[in-house]
Amino acid sequence: MYRGREGQWSFYLHRLSGWALMLYLLIHTVSIGSVMLGEGVYNTIHHVYDFALFRLGLVGIAGAVAFHAFNGLRIIIMDFTSWGVRVQSQLFYGVLALSAAAMAVTLYYNVPRILGGY
């Protein structure tokens, strides 16, 4: 099932997306908590988030959230059904397709923000 195939890639991507989400939540918590240091510090930190790179990163975070959630459902299906392991490869490609669709929707709504407009 593993050995360089879909199951192993799913495992690696699930771990990677989990770490990315944890890092994002840490940064998000620190930036929101900066309001305790004053309005100037808070505004300075959040002004940095207006750069296109950070806005593009939101698309990546949306993809990581979608992949992590859908892959978690795939894992649940594999664990709790008799047919899940047999179709785990197809489920993995479905997870990739759903994650790409979520990233496309996020990109559609964020392209004006990435290019500098609202």
N, C-alpha and C positions, 0 to 999 in steps of 0.2 A: 504494500500500500504506500509506503514512503519511498525511500531510496531515490531521491531526486525527482520524484513525480509530484502530482498535484497535492497530495497529503503533506509532503514535506514543505512545499512552497507555501501552502496554507498556514502551516505551523509557524514558519519564519515571518510571514507577513502579519499574522495575528500578534506575535510578540512585538514586532516593529511598530505596528499601529498602536498597540497598548502603551509602549514607551513614549511614542509621540504624543498620545493623548495625555499621559501623565505629565510630561514636560509642559505641554500647553496649559494644563490646569494649574500647574505650579506658577508659570509666568502670569497667567490670568489672575490668580489669587494675589500674588505680590503686587501686580499693577493696580488692582482694585483696592488693596490694602494701603497703597501709597497715599490715599486720601487722608490718612492719619498724620502724615508728615506735612500736610498743607496743600492748599489748592494749587499753588505754583508747581510743586513737585508732581502732583497728579496730572495737571495739564501738560507738563513737559513730557512725561512718560507717554501720555495718550496722543500727543502730537506726533511722536515717532511712529505710531500705528497708522498714520495717514499715508505713509510711503507705500508705493505700489508693491514692493516686495512683501510687506506684511499682509496686504490685502490679497495677494496671490497665495500667501500661506494659509489664509482662511479657506481657500478652495481645497488645499491639501488636507487641512484639518477636517473639512466636511467629508472628504474621501476616506480619511482614516476612521472617522466615526462610523460612516456607512459600512466600510469593510469590516471593522471590528464587530459591529452589531450583527450584520448578516452572516459573518463567519461564525459568530457565537451561536446563532440559530442553526447553522449547518452542523456544528458540533453537537448541539442538543439533539437534532434529528438523528445523527449518527449514533449517539449514545442510547436513545430511547426508542428507536424503531428497529425492526428486523431488516428493513430494506435500505436503511441509510448508508451502511458501509458499501453495499453493492453499487450505489449511485453516487458515491462521494465525489467522484471526478466531475460528473455533470453538475452536482451541487456547487462545487468550487467555481466552475465557469459561470454558473448563475450568480454566485456571489460577486465575481468580478464584473459581470454585466450590470448588476444592480448598483454596485459601487461606482462604476463609470457613469451610469445614468445620474446618480446623486451628485457627482462632481460636475457633470454637464449642466444640471439645473442650477447649482451654486455658481458656476462660471457665468451662466446666462444672466443671473441677477447681479453679479459682482463686476462684470466687465465695465460698466460705466464708472463704478467706484475705482477700479484698478487704473482706468485711463484718466482719472482725475475729476470726474464729475459725479454728481449724485443723482 
